[in-house]
Amino acid sequence: IAAGFSAPVRYDGVQAVMRPFREVIAGALQITRPGADGSFFPAQNAALHRNLLDAYGPQDIRHLEVQPE
């Protein structure tokens, strides 16, 4: 996992599963979310999560239906 996203390619000969863009963003938001106490681990997840929410807030991701190419 890099930057809150699953790697877009695999090197073990298995084809990567293509998922709808909305699912990718929702997954990244879940991966980078704060813990129960509000802290982020690792700390860099705070910036990633904030940037994802700014770009694709919960209201916006429901409307994203773009398929990856």
Beta strands, then each sheet from edge to edge (+ up, - down):
end
